[in-house]
Amino acid sequence: MNSQPSKQPQEIIEAIMDRLDERVLKRLIDEPIDKAVQNFKCENKEQIDHRQIQKILSDFAAHIYKEGFKSGFTQENFLLFTIFLLDRYYQGNFSNGFTAAILDAANGKEDDLKIVLHRMAEIIKTAEREKYISGIFKSNIDISDWHLRCRIVEFLLARYKPHLIPALQNYPPAQLVDEIPYLLSNIVNTTSILQQTIDSL
């Protein structure tokens, strides 16, 4: 039996919100990726085929994870990982996914490959933010404790109701226990936009 007193909803939410602060996300995720992107060297060729583009994209992902996050991935893992990332997130000029990224980069213009690499860097930021946020929720909220999750939702609705979209404001807490990550993401996004507006005044 755990002798530690259980955390209160306010304490849990404050711990999560501190770790989801936009400045924290930028420092832990965006800035290391941006720095790695600046250091990536790619040989400029007027004509590159699909196999060469595939290797450049895979090398680019490997470079970001090794330089930005000191990842232990092996080089051969990165092609499959790159395909997975692009298939899930890439939105191209005419189509989506890995094949679309290859085609966009192979248009014959020097900037086309740069645009695809820029999109890929943003995709990696998105994927890493999702992974980080998911980890924060799992480490701070016991998903097996339904009553605690109800109390957390009650706290969120009481404290942050003006920050939530109207459709969520009047839901009974019991119906939102599985939506805590979504609720918190909405609150974080809204408060971040509000803070940016205040800072710009």
C-alpha positions in Angstrom: 0.0 0.0 0.0 1.4 3.4 -0.9 2.0 5.6 2.1 2.5 8.7 0.0 -0.6 11.0 0.1 -2.3 11.2 -3.3 -1.7 14.4 -5.2 -4.6 16.8 -5.6 -5.9 17.8 -9.0 -4.6 21.3 -8.8 -1.1 20.0 -8.0 -1.2 17.6 -10.9 -2.4 20.2 -13.4 0.1 22.8 -12.3 2.9 20.3 -12.7 1.7 19.4 -16.2 1.1 23.0 -17.2 4.6 24.0 -16.1 6.1 21.3 -18.3 3.8 22.2 -21.3 4.8 25.9 -21.3 5.6 27.0 -24.8 9.0 28.2 -23.7 9.8 24.7 -22.4 8.7 23.1 -25.6 10.8 25.4 -27.7 13.9 24.9 -25.5 13.6 21.1 -25.4 12.4 20.4 -29.0 12.3 23.3 -31.4 15.7 24.8 -30.7 17.8 21.5 -30.9 16.1 20.7 -34.2 16.7 24.2 -35.6 20.4 24.0 -34.6 20.8 20.6 -36.2 19.1 21.8 -39.4 21.5 24.7 -39.7 24.5 22.2 -39.5 23.1 19.8 -42.0 25.3 19.6 -45.2 23.7 18.4 -48.4 25.6 18.2 -51.7 23.9 20.4 -54.3 23.2 18.7 -57.6 21.1 19.9 -60.4 19.7 16.5 -61.1 19.0 13.9 -58.4 17.1 10.7 -58.7 14.5 9.3 -56.4 17.0 7.0 -54.7 19.3 9.9 -53.9 16.4 12.0 -52.5 15.4 9.1 -50.4 18.9 8.9 -49.0 19.1 12.7 -48.4 15.7 12.6 -46.5 16.9 9.6 -44.4 20.3 11.3 -43.7 18.5 14.5 -42.7 16.3 12.7 -40.2 19.3 10.8 -38.8 21.3 14.1 -38.5 18.5 15.8 -36.6 18.0 13.0 -34.1 21.8 12.4 -33.6 22.8 16.0 -33.4 19.6 17.5 -31.9 18.6 14.7 -29.5 21.7 12.6 -29.2 19.6 9.6 -30.3 21.0 6.1 -30.3 19.2 5.1 -33.5 21.3 3.2 -36.0 21.6 4.6 -39.6 19.6 1.7 -41.1 16.7 2.5 -38.9 16.2 5.9 -40.3 14.8 5.0 -43.7 11.9 3.2 -42.2 11.4 5.9 -39.6 11.5 8.6 -42.3 8.9 6.8 -44.4 6.7 6.5 -41.3 7.0 10.2 -40.4 6.3 11.4 -44.0 3.5 9.0 -44.6 1.9 10.2 -41.4 2.5 13.9 -41.5 3.7 15.1 -44.9 1.3 17.3 -46.9 2.7 17.9 -50.4 1.9 20.1 -53.3 -0.3 17.6 -55.0 -0.4 14.6 -52.7 0.6 13.4 -49.2 3.0 11.0 -47.7 6.5 9.7 -48.4 6.1 9.3 -52.1 4.7 12.9 -52.3 7.8 14.2 -50.6 10.0 12.4 -53.0 8.1 13.8 -56.0 8.0 17.4 -54.5 11.8 17.2 -54.1 12.4 15.9 -57.6 10.7 18.7 -59.5 14.1 19.9 -60.8 14.4 23.1 -58.9 17.1 23.6 -56.3 14.7 25.1 -53.8 12.3 22.2 -54.0 14.5 19.9 -51.9 15.1 22.7 -49.4 11.3 23.2 -49.1 10.8 19.5 -48.4 13.6 19.4 -45.8 12.1 22.5 -44.1 8.7 20.7 -44.0 10.3 17.6 -42.6 12.0 19.6 -39.8 8.6 20.9 -38.9 7.1 17.4 -39.0 9.8 16.2 -36.6 9.0 19.1 -34.2 5.3 18.1 -34.4 6.1 14.4 -33.8 8.4 15.1 -30.9 6.0 17.5 -29.3 3.3 14.9 -29.4 5.6 12.3 -27.9 6.7 14.7 -25.2 3.1 15.8 -24.3 1.9 12.1 -24.2 4.7 11.3 -21.9 3.8 14.2 -19.6 0.2 13.0 -19.3 1.2 9.4 -18.7 3.7 10.3 -16.0 1.4 12.6 -14.1 -2.1 11.1 -14.4 -3.0 7.5 -13.3 -5.4 6.5 -16.1 -6.6 3.6 -13.9 -7.9 6.1 -11.3 -11.3 7.1 -12.8 -12.3 9.2 -9.7 -9.1 11.2 -9.8 -9.6 11.9 -13.5 -13.1 13.1 -12.8 -11.8 15.4 -10.1 -9.1 16.7 -12.5 -11.8 17.5 -15.1 -13.9 19.2 -12.5 -10.9 21.4 -11.6 -10.1 22.2 -15.2 -13.7 23.2 -15.9 -13.8 25.4 -12.8 -10.4 27.0 -13.3 -10.2 27.3 -17.1 -13.7 27.3 -18.4 -13.3 30.6 -20.3 -10.3 29.1 -22.1 -12.3 26.1 -23.4 -14.4 26.1 -26.6 -18.1 26.5 -25.8 -19.0 22.9 -26.8 -16.8 21.6 -23.9 -17.8 24.0 -21.2 -21.1 22.4 -20.2 -20.2 18.7 -20.5 -20.5 16.6 -17.3 -16.9 15.8 -16.0 -17.6 12.1 -16.2 -17.9 12.4 -20.0 -14.6 14.1 -20.3 -12.3 11.9 -18.3 -10.7 10.4 -21.5 -10.3 13.9 -23.0 -7.9 15.4 -20.4 -5.0 15.6 -22.8 -7.2 17.4 -25.4 -8.6 19.7 -22.7 -5.1 20.6 -21.5 -3.8 21.1 -25.1 -6.7 23.6 -25.7 -6.0 25.4 -22.5 -2.2 25.6 -23.2 -2.8 26.8 -26.7 -5.3 29.5 -25.6 -3.2 30.8 -22.7 0.0 30.8 -25.0 -1.8 32.9 -27.6 -3.1 35.2 -24.8 0.4 35.6 -23.4 1.9 36.4 -26.8 -0.7 39.1 -27.3 0.0 40.6 -23.9 3.8 40.5 -24.5 3.3 42.3 -27.9 1.5 45.2 -26.3 
